[in-house]
Amino acid sequence: LMGIGREVFFVQPENILLPGQKHGFVGGCMGFYDMQLFIAGSSAFFPEGNALKNAVQNRGVKWIELYQGPLFDGGSILFV
């Protein structure tokens, strides 16, 4: 994606909880609203956590952890 000017950030899925499945997907743990990224879990519970948190915050987005535990794939976080 570097050729088209897009940044990507890979997160190993093995540390993401999804009941009934081997693992979840990082996109299912997050929701974005008003320059705030809400995370179902804590950056302390996955290896890429601090790097991802820093990358998000360096872009002016507030990082909000909804609980202190492993990432949980709930399908995403939506705001209505």
C-alpha positions as CSV (number, residue, x, y, z in Angstrom):
1,L,0.0,0.0,0.0
2,M,3.0,2.3,0.2
3,G,2.8,2.7,-3.6
4,I,-0.6,4.4,-3.2
5,G,0.2,6.5,-0.2
6,R,-1.7,4.5,2.4
7,E,-0.5,3.4,5.8
8,V,-1.4,0.1,7.4
9,F,-0.9,-1.4,10.8
10,F,-0.9,-5.1,11.3
11,V,-2.1,-6.6,14.6
12,Q,-1.6,-10.3,15.3
13,P,-5.1,-11.8,15.7
14,E,-4.1,-14.5,18.1
15,N,-4.6,-12.2,21.2
16,I,-8.1,-11.1,20.2
17,L,-11.0,-12.9,21.9
18,L,-14.0,-14.0,19.8
19,P,-16.1,-16.6,21.6
20,G,-16.5,-19.8,19.5
21,Q,-13.6,-18.9,17.2
22,K,-9.9,-19.4,17.2
23,H,-9.4,-15.6,17.4
24,G,-11.0,-12.3,16.4
25,F,-10.2,-9.4,14.2
26,V,-8.9,-6.0,15.4
27,G,-11.5,-4.1,13.5
28,G,-14.2,-5.8,15.5
29,C,-12.7,-4.3,18.7
30,M,-12.9,-0.7,17.6
31,G,-15.1,2.2,16.9
32,F,-14.3,5.7,15.8
33,Y,-16.3,8.8,16.7
34,D,-15.4,12.5,16.8
35,M,-11.6,12.0,16.6
36,Q,-11.7,9.4,19.3
37,L,-10.9,5.7,18.8
38,F,-12.7,3.4,21.3
39,I,-11.1,0.1,22.0
40,A,-12.8,-3.0,23.6
41,G,-9.7,-3.9,25.6
42,S,-6.3,-2.5,26.6
43,S,-3.1,-1.9,24.7
44,A,-1.3,-3.7,27.5
45,F,-2.8,-7.0,26.4
46,F,-1.4,-7.3,22.9
47,P,2.2,-7.0,21.5
48,E,1.5,-4.2,19.1
49,G,-0.6,-2.3,21.6
50,N,1.8,0.5,22.5
51,A,2.9,1.1,18.9
52,L,-0.7,1.2,17.7
53,K,-1.7,3.6,20.5
54,N,1.2,5.9,19.7
55,A,0.5,5.9,16.0
56,V,-3.2,6.8,16.6
57,Q,-2.3,9.5,19.1
58,N,0.4,11.0,16.8
59,R,-2.4,11.6,14.3
60,G,-4.4,13.7,16.8
61,V,-6.9,10.9,17.7
62,K,-7.8,10.2,21.3
63,W,-7.3,6.6,22.4
64,I,-10.0,5.4,24.8
65,E,-9.8,1.9,26.3
66,L,-13.2,0.6,27.5
67,Y,-11.8,-1.9,29.9
68,Q,-8.5,-3.3,31.2
69,G,-8.3,-6.7,29.6
70,P,-7.6,-8.5,26.3
71,L,-9.0,-7.2,23.1
72,F,-12.6,-8.4,22.5
73,D,-14.1,-8.7,19.0
74,G,-17.7,-7.7,19.5
75,G,-18.2,-7.0,15.8
76,S,-17.2,-3.3,16.1
77,I,-18.3,-0.4,18.2
78,L,-21.1,1.7,16.6
79,F,-22.5,5.0,17.7
80,V,-26.1,5.9,17.0
